[in-house]
Amino acid sequence: MSQKIRFLLFLSVIILSSCDPEMVYDQLNSVGNDIWTWNDPQVFEVEMSDTTNLHNIFLQVRHTVDYPLSNLYIFVNVKGPTGQHLKDTVNLILANPDGSWIGRGVGNLREIELLYRNQTQFRLPGLYTFTLEQGMRKSDLPVTDVGVRIERNNP
């Protein structure tokens, strides 16, 4: 993908996220060479000070239409400020049974967001580290970006 297109996508995300008062954290990492491999964990460090509100945590994935499968397993590791650790495996469905992509997009890119944790309270202030790893049997997948988004859940 050209640098100009990446810049425009990055600029769009910044502009759109600045309009969302409930957004606490929104980071999308570009994957090297637009191929997500087993040995390329994506790390997101989130400084949380809000210990009273509930939050929704989303996983974000951007992939090409050349993605050869209908799902993506992601290993999620979360380390809290006092060393507490949560490990999880998420099965992100990318395509419908008929083969059509679930995510939205234009051209050869599709973007999908999955609600990973609903109404989560960060009980301790401090640094939370989210590490996302590709957990498929195929080592190289055409995933271009991976992200984490956290927003306040104000009913």
SULNOR-V180642 format. One record per residue. N is the residue number from 0. RES is the residue in three letters. BURIAL is b if it has 24 or more other C-alpha atoms within 12 Angstrom, else e. Layout:
N&RES&BURIAL  N&RES&BURIAL
//
This chain:
0&MET&e  1&SER&e  2&GLN&e  3&LYS&e  4&ILE&e  5&ARG&e  6&PHE&e  7&LEU&e  8&LEU&e  9&PHE&e  10&LEU&e  11&SER&e  12&VAL&e  13&ILE&e  14&ILE&e  15&LEU&e  16&SER&e  17&SER&e  18&CYS&e  19&ASP&e  20&PRO&e  21&GLU&e  22&MET&e  23&VAL&b  24&TYR&b  25&ASP&b  26&GLN&b  27&LEU&b  28&ASN&b  29&SER&b  30&VAL&b  31&GLY&e  32&ASN&e  33&ASP&b  34&ILE&b  35&TRP&b  36&THR&b  37&TRP&e  38&ASN&e  39&ASP&b  40&PRO&b  41&GLN&b  42&VAL&b  43&PHE&b  44&GLU&b  45&VAL&b  46&GLU&e  47&MET&b  48&SER&e  49&ASP&e  50&THR&e  51&THR&e  52&ASN&e  53&LEU&e  54&HIS&b  55&ASN&b  56&ILE&b  57&PHE&b  58&LEU&b  59&GLN&b  60&VAL&b  61&ARG&b  62&HIS&b  63&THR&b  64&VAL&b  65&ASP&e  66&TYR&b  67&PRO&e  68&LEU&b  69&SER&b  70&ASN&b  71&LEU&b  72&TYR&b  73&ILE&b  74&PHE&b  75&VAL&b  76&ASN&b  77&VAL&b  78&LYS&b  79&GLY&b  80&PRO&e  81&THR&e  82&GLY&e  83&GLN&e  84&HIS&e  85&LEU&e  86&LYS&e  87&ASP&e  88&THR&e  89&VAL&b  90&ASN&e  91&LEU&b  92&ILE&b  93&LEU&b  94&ALA&b  95&ASN&e  96&PRO&e  97&ASP&e  98&GLY&e  99&SER&e  100&TRP&b  101&ILE&b  102&GLY&b  103&ARG&e  104&GLY&e  105&VAL&e  106&GLY&e  107&ASN&e  108&LEU&b  109&ARG&b  110&GLU&b  111&ILE&b  112&GLU&b  113&LEU&b  114&LEU&e  115&TYR&b  116&ARG&b  117&ASN&e  118&GLN&e  119&THR&e  120&GLN&e  121&PHE&b  122&ARG&e  123&LEU&e  124&PRO&e  125&GLY&e  126&LEU&e  127&TYR&b  128&THR&b  129&PHE&b  130&THR&b  131&LEU&b  132&GLU&b  133&GLN&b  134&GLY&b  135&MET&b  136&ARG&e  137&LYS&e  138&SER&e  139&ASP&b  140&LEU&b  141&PRO&b  142&VAL&b  143&THR&b  144&ASP&b  145&VAL&b  146&GLY&b  147&VAL&b  148&ARG&b  149&ILE&b  150&GLU&b  151&ARG&b  152&ASN&e  153&ASN&e  154&PRO&e
//
